[in-house]
Amino acid sequence: MKPSLNQKQNNHRARLFNELDNVIAVSSKKLTLNGNSDRAKLGYGRLLISAISVYGSLLKDVELEQLKSEVETLKETLSNDDNK
């Protein structure tokens, strides 16, 4: 993958993580407020669950990309050792 594309993806993911952090914080706070109706709390609960799910999916994607990069590095190292 091209470094510039990878950097662009990383920046985009960082912004998504930041936004999801905000959504999780706000929805968690709204969920625990006494002034909200049960219907509103249910909505904030659903939002919280969705945001956490997306956050987990993004983390999984990042970890998979890191593993892919490590495997590629190992393959290169092994192929270089075989050529010696």
N, CA, C and O atoms as a GROMACS GRO file, in nm:
protein
  336
    1MET      N    1   0.084  -0.119   0.000
    1MET     CA    2   0.000   0.000   0.000
    1MET      C    3   0.089   0.124   0.000
    1MET      O    4   0.195   0.126   0.063
    2LYS      N    5   0.045   0.225  -0.069
    2LYS     CA    6   0.123   0.348  -0.078
    2LYS      C    7   0.127   0.418   0.058
    2LYS      O    8   0.024   0.425   0.126
    3PRO      N    9   0.243   0.472   0.098
    3PRO     CA   10   0.253   0.540   0.227
    3PRO      C   11   0.158   0.658   0.239
    3PRO      O   12   0.100   0.679   0.346
    4SER      N   13   0.140   0.734   0.132
    4SER     CA   14   0.052   0.851   0.141
    4SER      C   15  -0.093   0.810   0.162
    4SER      O   16  -0.166   0.873   0.239
    5LEU      N   17  -0.134   0.702   0.095
    5LEU     CA   18  -0.269   0.652   0.113
    5LEU      C   19  -0.287   0.599   0.254
    5LEU      O   20  -0.389   0.623   0.318
    6ASN      N   21  -0.186   0.527   0.302
    6ASN     CA   22  -0.190   0.472   0.437
    6ASN      C   23  -0.198   0.584   0.540
    6ASN      O   24  -0.273   0.574   0.637
    7GLN      N   25  -0.121   0.690   0.520
    7GLN     CA   26  -0.124   0.803   0.612
    7GLN      C   27  -0.261   0.870   0.610
    7GLN      O   28  -0.313   0.910   0.714
    8LYS      N   29  -0.319   0.883   0.491
    8LYS     CA   30  -0.451   0.942   0.478
    8LYS      C   31  -0.555   0.858   0.552
    8LYS      O   32  -0.643   0.912   0.620
    9GLN      N   33  -0.544   0.726   0.539
    9GLN     CA   34  -0.634   0.635   0.609
    9GLN      C   35  -0.616   0.648   0.760
    9GLN      O   36  -0.714   0.651   0.834
   10ASN      N   37  -0.492   0.657   0.805
   10ASN     CA   38  -0.465   0.670   0.948
   10ASN      C   39  -0.524   0.799   1.002
   10ASN      O   40  -0.580   0.800   1.112
   11ASN      N   41  -0.511   0.908   0.927
   11ASN     CA   42  -0.569   1.035   0.971
   11ASN      C   43  -0.720   1.027   0.979
   11ASN      O   44  -0.782   1.079   1.072
   12HIS      N   45  -0.780   0.962   0.879
   12HIS     CA   46  -0.925   0.947   0.877
   12HIS      C   47  -0.971   0.863   0.996
   12HIS      O   48  -1.069   0.897   1.062
   13ARG      N   49  -0.901   0.754   1.022
   13ARG     CA   50  -0.937   0.670   1.137
   13ARG      C   51  -0.920   0.744   1.268
   13ARG      O   52  -1.001   0.729   1.359
   14ALA      N   53  -0.814   0.823   1.279
   14ALA     CA   54  -0.792   0.900   1.401
   14ALA      C   55  -0.908   0.996   1.426
   14ALA      O   56  -0.954   1.012   1.540
   15ARG      N   57  -0.956   1.060   1.319
   15ARG     CA   58  -1.072   1.149   1.334
   15ARG      C   59  -1.196   1.071   1.374
   15ARG      O   60  -1.275   1.116   1.457
   16LEU      N   61  -1.214   0.953   1.314
   16LEU     CA   62  -1.329   0.869   1.351
   16LEU      C   63  -1.322   0.826   1.496
   16LEU      O   64  -1.422   0.830   1.568
   17PHE      N   65  -1.204   0.785   1.540
   17PHE     CA   66  -1.188   0.747   1.681
   17PHE      C   67  -1.221   0.864   1.773
   17PHE      O   68  -1.287   0.846   1.876
   18ASN      N   69  -1.176   0.983   1.736
   18ASN     CA   70  -1.204   1.102   1.816
   18ASN      C   71  -1.354   1.130   1.823
   18ASN      O   72  -1.408   1.157   1.930
   19GLU      N   73  -1.421   1.123   1.708
   19GLU     CA   74  -1.566   1.146   1.705
   19GLU      C   75  -1.640   1.040   1.785
   19GLU      O   76  -1.733   1.070   1.860
   20LEU      N   77  -1.598   0.915   1.770
   20LEU     CA   78  -1.663   0.808   1.845
   20LEU      C   79  -1.641   0.824   1.995
   20LEU      O   80  -1.731   0.795   2.074
   21ASP      N   81  -1.522   0.870   2.035
   21ASP     CA   82  -1.497   0.900   2.176
   21ASP      C   83  -1.598   1.001   2.228
   21ASP      O   84  -1.655   0.986   2.337
   22ASN      N   85  -1.620   1.106   2.147
   22ASN     CA   86  -1.716   1.209   2.187
   22ASN      C   87  -1.859   1.154   2.194
   22ASN      O   88  -1.931   1.183   2.290
   23VAL      N   89  -1.898   1.074   2.095
   23VAL     CA   90  -2.033   1.016   2.094
   23VAL      C   91  -2.052   0.925   2.214
   23VAL      O   92  -2.157   0.928   2.279
   24ILE      N   93  -1.952   0.845   2.244
   24ILE     CA   94  -1.961   0.754   2.358
   24ILE      C   95  -1.973   0.832   2.489
   24ILE      O   96  -2.053   0.798   2.575
   25ALA      N   97  -1.893   0.937   2.504
   25ALA     CA   98  -1.897   1.017   2.626
   25ALA      C   99  -2.031   1.087   2.644
   25ALA      O  100  -2.089   1.084   2.753
   26VAL      N  101  -2.080   1.148   2.538
   26VAL     CA  102  -2.206   1.222   2.547
   26VAL      C  103  -2.324   1.128   2.570
   26VAL      O  104  -2.409   1.154   2.655
   27SER      N  105  -2.329   1.020   2.494
   27SER     CA  106  -2.443   0.928   2.509
   27SER      C  107  -2.440   0.860   2.646
   27SER      O  108  -2.546   0.836   2.704
   28SER      N  109  -2.322   0.830   2.697
   28SER     CA  110  -2.312   0.772   2.830
   28SER      C  111  -2.361   0.870   2.936
   28SER      O  112  -2.431   0.832   3.030
   29LYS      N  113  -2.323   0.996   2.920
   29LYS     CA  114  -2.366   1.099   3.014
   29LYS      C  115  -2.518   1.119   3.007
   29LYS      O  116  -2.585   1.126   3.111
   30LYS      N  117  -2.573   1.127   2.886
   30LYS     CA  118  -2.717   1.146   2.868
   30LYS      C  119  -2.796   1.026   2.920
   30LYS      O  120  -2.908   1.041   2.971
   31LEU      N  121  -2.739   0.908   2.907
   31LEU     CA  122  -2.805   0.786   2.951
   31LEU      C  123  -2.824   0.785   3.102
   31LEU      O  124  -2.922   0.730   3.153
   32THR      N  125  -2.731   0.845   3.174
   32THR     CA  126  -2.737   0.842   3.320
   32THR      C  127  -2.804   0.963   3.382
   32THR      O  128  -2.822   0.968   3.504
   33LEU      N  129  -2.842   1.062   3.300
   33LEU     CA  130  -2.910   1.180   3.355
   33LEU      C  131  -3.051   1.144   3.402
   33LEU      O  132  -3.121   1.065   3.338
   34ASN      N  133  -3.091   1.203   3.513
   34ASN     CA  134  -3.223   1.174   3.569
   34ASN      C  135  -3.335   1.242   3.493
   34ASN      O  136  -3.448   1.195   3.497
   35GLY      N  137  -3.308   1.351   3.423
   35GLY     CA  138  -3.413   1.428   3.358
   35GLY      C  139  -3.464   1.370   3.228
   35GLY      O  140  -3.568   1.413   3.177
   36ASN      N  141  -3.395   1.272   3.172
   36ASN     CA  142  -3.436   1.215   3.044
   36ASN      C  143  -3.544   1.110   3.062
   36ASN      O  144  -3.545   1.036   3.161
   37SER      N  145  -3.635   1.104   2.967
   37SER     CA  146  -3.740   1.003   2.970
   37SER      C  147  -3.681   0.866   2.939
   37SER      O  148  -3.569   0.854   2.891
   38ASP      N  149  -3.760   0.763   2.966
   38ASP     CA  150  -3.714   0.627   2.936
   38ASP      C  151  -3.690   0.611   2.786
   38ASP      O  152  -3.597   0.542   2.745
   39ARG      N  153  -3.774   0.673   2.706
   39ARG     CA  154  -3.759   0.665   2.561
   39ARG      C  155  -3.627   0.728   2.516
   39ARG      O  156  -3.557   0.673   2.431
   40ALA      N  157  -3.595   0.843   2.574
   40ALA     CA  158  -3.469   0.911   2.540
   40ALA      C  159  -3.351   0.827   2.586
   40ALA      O  160  -3.252   0.814   2.513
   41LYS      N  161  -3.360   0.770   2.706
   41LYS     CA  162  -3.251   0.685   2.756
   41LYS      C  163  -3.232   0.563   2.667
   41LYS      O  164  -3.120   0.520   2.644
   42LEU      N  165  -3.342   0.507   2.618
   42LEU     CA  166  -3.332   0.393   2.528
   42LEU      C  167  -3.259   0.433   2.400
   42LEU      O  168  -3.176   0.358   2.349
   43GLY      N  169  -3.291   0.550   2.348
   43GLY     CA  170  -3.222   0.600   2.228
   43GLY      C  171  -3.074   0.621   2.251
   43GLY      O  172  -2.992   0.584   2.167
   44TYR      N  173  -3.040   0.681   2.365
   44TYR     CA  174  -2.898   0.701   2.396
   44TYR      C  175  -2.828   0.569   2.420
   44TYR      O  176  -2.710   0.554   2.387
   45GLY      N  177  -2.898   0.473   2.478
   45GLY     CA  178  -2.840   0.340   2.498
   45GLY      C  179  -2.809   0.273   2.365
   45GLY      O  180  -2.703   0.213   2.349
   46ARG      N  181  -2.901   0.284   2.271
   46ARG     CA  182  -2.879   0.226   2.138
   46ARG      C  183  -2.762   0.295   2.068
   46ARG      O  184  -2.680   0.230   2.004
   47LEU      N  185  -2.756   0.427   2.081
   47LEU     CA  186  -2.646   0.502   2.022
   47LEU      C  187  -2.513   0.460   2.083
   47LEU      O  188  -2.414   0.443   2.012
   48LEU      N  189  -2.512   0.443   2.214
   48LEU     CA  190  -2.390   0.401   2.284
   48LEU      C  191  -2.344   0.264   2.235
   48LEU      O  192  -2.226   0.244   2.208
   49ILE      N  193  -2.437   0.171   2.224
   49ILE     CA  194  -2.402   0.036   2.177
   49ILE      C  195  -2.349   0.041   2.034
   49ILE      O  196  -2.250  -0.026   2.003
   50SER      N  197  -2.412   0.118   1.948
   50SER     CA  198  -2.367   0.129   1.809
   50SER      C  199  -2.228   0.191   1.800
   50SER      O  200  -2.143   0.144   1.725
   51ALA      N  201  -2.206   0.296   1.877
   51ALA     CA  202  -2.076   0.364   1.874
   51ALA      C  203  -1.965   0.271   1.923
   51ALA      O  204  -1.856   0.269   1.867
   52ILE      N  205  -1.993   0.194   2.027
   52ILE     CA  206  -1.894   0.101   2.080
   52ILE      C  207  -1.866  -0.009   1.978
   52ILE      O  208  -1.751  -0.052   1.963
   53SER      N  209  -1.969  -0.054   1.909
   53SER     CA  210  -1.952  -0.157   1.806
   53SER      C  211  -1.864  -0.107   1.692
   53SER      O  212  -1.774  -0.178   1.647
   54VAL      N  213  -1.889   0.014   1.645
   54VAL     CA  214  -1.808   0.071   1.537
   54VAL      C  215  -1.664   0.091   1.584
   54VAL      O  216  -1.570   0.064   1.509
   55TYR      N  217  -1.648   0.137   1.707
   55TYR     CA  218  -1.514   0.157   1.763
   55TYR      C  219  -1.437   0.026   1.763
   55TYR      O  220  -1.320   0.022   1.725
   56GLY      N  221  -1.503  -0.081   1.805
   56GLY     CA  222  -1.440  -0.213   1.807
   56GLY      C  223  -1.402  -0.260   1.668
   56GLY      O  224  -1.296  -0.319   1.648
   57SER      N  225  -1.489  -0.234   1.570
   57SER     CA  226  -1.460  -0.272   1.432
   57SER      C  227  -1.338  -0.197   1.378
   57SER      O  228  -1.254  -0.255   1.310
   58LEU      N  229  -1.330  -0.069   1.410
   58LEU     CA  230  -1.214   0.009   1.367
   58LEU      C  231  -1.086  -0.042   1.431
   58LEU      O  232  -0.982  -0.051   1.366
   59LEU      N  233  -1.093  -0.075   1.560
   59LEU     CA  234  -0.976  -0.129   1.628
   59LEU      C  235  -0.931  -0.260   1.563
   59LEU      O  236  -0.812  -0.284   1.545
   60LYS      N  237  -1.028  -0.344   1.529
   60LYS     CA  238  -0.997  -0.471   1.464
   60LYS      C  239  -0.927  -0.446   1.331
   60LYS      O  240  -0.828  -0.513   1.299
   61ASP      N  241  -0.978  -0.350   1.253
   61ASP     CA  242  -0.916  -0.318   1.124
   61ASP      C  243  -0.773  -0.271   1.140
   61ASP      O  244  -0.684  -0.310   1.064
   62VAL      N  245  -0.750  -0.186   1.239
   62VAL     CA  246  -0.615  -0.135   1.265
   62VAL      C  247  -0.522  -0.250   1.303
   62VAL      O  248  -0.410  -0.259   1.254
   63GLU      N  249  -0.569  -0.338   1.391
   63GLU     CA  250  -0.486  -0.451   1.433
   63GLU      C  251  -0.456  -0.544   1.317
   63GLU      O  252  -0.344  -0.594   1.305
   64LEU      N  253  -0.555  -0.569   1.230
   64LEU     CA  254  -0.532  -0.655   1.114
   64LEU      C  255  -0.430  -0.594   1.018
   64LEU      O  256  -0.346  -0.666   0.963
   65GLU      N  257  -0.437  -0.463   0.998
   65GLU     CA  258  -0.338  -0.397   0.912
   65GLU      C  259  -0.198  -0.405   0.971
   65GLU      O  260  -0.101  -0.423   0.898
   66GLN      N  261  -0.189  -0.391   1.104
   66GLN     CA  262  -0.058  -0.402   1.167
   66GLN      C  263  -0.002  -0.543   1.153
   66GLN      O  264   0.117  -0.560   1.126
   67LEU      N  265  -0.088  -0.643   1.170
   67LEU     CA  266  -0.044  -0.781   1.153
   67LEU      C  267  -0.001  -0.808   1.009
   67LEU      O  268   0.098  -0.876   0.985
   68LYS      N  269  -0.076  -0.754   0.914
   68LYS     CA  270  -0.042  -0.771   0.773
   68LYS      C  271   0.096  -0.710   0.746
   68LYS      O  272   0.178  -0.770   0.676
   69SER      N  273   0.120  -0.593   0.800
   69SER     CA  274   0.248  -0.527   0.782
   69SER      C  275   0.361  -0.609   0.844
   69SER      O  276   0.469  -0.622   0.785
   70GLU      N  277   0.337  -0.666   0.962
   70GLU     CA  278   0.438  -0.748   1.026
   70GLU      C  279   0.468  -0.874   0.945
   70GLU      O  280   0.584  -0.914   0.932
   71VAL      N  281   0.364  -0.936   0.890
   71VAL     CA  282   0.382  -1.056   0.808
   71VAL      C  283   0.463  -1.021   0.683
   71VAL      O  284   0.553  -1.096   0.645
   72GLU      N  285   0.432  -0.909   0.619
   72GLU     CA  286   0.506  -0.868   0.500
   72GLU      C  287   0.653  -0.843   0.533
   72GLU      O  288   0.742  -0.879   0.456
   73THR      N  289   0.678  -0.782   0.648
   73THR     CA  290   0.816  -0.757   0.691
   73THR      C  291   0.888  -0.888   0.715
   73THR      O  292   1.004  -0.904   0.676
   74LEU      N  293   0.822  -0.983   0.779
   74LEU     CA  294   0.882  -1.114   0.803
   74LEU      C  295   0.911  -1.187   0.672
   74LEU      O  296   1.016  -1.250   0.658
   75LYS      N  297   0.818  -1.179   0.578
   75LYS     CA  298   0.840  -1.242   0.447
   75LYS      C  299   0.961  -1.182   0.377
   75LYS      O  300   1.042  -1.254   0.319
   76GLU      N  301   0.973  -1.050   0.383
   76GLU     CA  302   1.088  -0.984   0.320
   76GLU      C  303   1.218  -1.026   0.387
   76GLU      O  304   1.318  -1.051   0.320
   77THR      N  305   1.216  -1.035   0.519
   77THR     CA  306   1.334  -1.075   0.593
   77THR      C  307   1.373  -1.218   0.558
   77THR      O  308   1.491  -1.248   0.537
   78LEU      N  309   1.274  -1.306   0.550
   78LEU     CA  310   1.302  -1.446   0.515
   78LEU      C  311   1.353  -1.459   0.372
   78LEU      O  312   1.445  -1.537   0.345
   79SER      N  313   1.294  -1.384   0.282
   79SER     CA  314   1.340  -1.392   0.142
   79SER      C  315   1.481  -1.335   0.128
   79SER      O  316   1.560  -1.385   0.048
   80ASN      N  317   1.514  -1.232   0.206
   80ASN     CA  318   1.649  -1.177   0.203
   80ASN      C  319   1.749  -1.276   0.262
   80ASN      O  320   1.861  -1.287   0.213
   81ASP      N  321   1.709  -1.349   0.366
   81ASP     CA  322   1.796  -1.450   0.426
   81ASP      C  323   1.817  -1.566   0.330
   81ASP      O  324   1.926  -1.624   0.325
   82ASP      N  325   1.715  -1.601   0.252
   82ASP     CA  326   1.727  -1.711   0.154
   82ASP      C  327   1.819  -1.674   0.040
   82ASP      O  328   1.885  -1.760  -0.017
   83ASN      N  329   1.824  -1.545   0.006
   83ASN     CA  330   1.908  -1.499  -0.105
   83ASN      C  331   2.055  -1.489  -0.067
   83ASN      O  332   2.140  -1.472  -0.155
   84LYS      N  333   2.086  -1.499   0.058
   84LYS     CA  334   2.227  -1.483   0.102
   84LYS      C  335   2.304  -1.609   0.081
   84LYS      O  336   2.423  -1.615   0.112
   0.00000   0.00000   0.00000
